Amino acid sequence: MRRIFNFPTFSFLLFFILTACNTSYTLEEKLNFVDQAEKYAKKHNWNYTVVDKSIVVEVLEKGSETETIQLGSEVSISYIGRLSNNKKFDQATVNKPFVSRLDGMIGGFQMGLLGKTKGTKLRLVIPPQFGYGDKKTGEIPENSLLIFEVEIVDVK
């Protein structure tokens, strides 16, 4: 396991900790969710990093492109989203990818995809404060850890 920290990303993280999903989590609850995310990765034997003490990222394959994803980038991704009990709640395929500007995605995607390139394959464990928070969203219960397998299909 490797921990990554840098000031610009930390500032970005601090903004999300303070504003994510308009929840009223205490600092202790937020740290507990991050701890749960890391425990999930350990339990499943991931070779992961914890990005700015917030989300868990395992890069499965690095992309070969040089253009990196920035906050204003339009990103096309295929993914499978699961809950920690392995129940699939959503997916987008390579043929029908999810397309959005990075700054329009949930905080966990923003932090996990920032700086990555087209062709990168990764897994993310996103604590609720960087996902959908304390509100039930579709099939996603409140306060859920979100587990994503992601492939970056395109970056513009």
Buried (B, 14 or more C-beta within 10 A) or exposed (E): EEEEEEEEBEEBBEEBBEEBBEBEBEEEBBBEBBEBBBBBBEEEEBEBBBBBBBBBBBBEEEBEBEEBBEEEBEBBBBBBBBBBEEEEBBBBEEEEBBEBBBEEBBBBBBBBBBEBBBBBBBBBBBBBBBBBBBEEBEEBBEBBBBBBBBBBBBBE
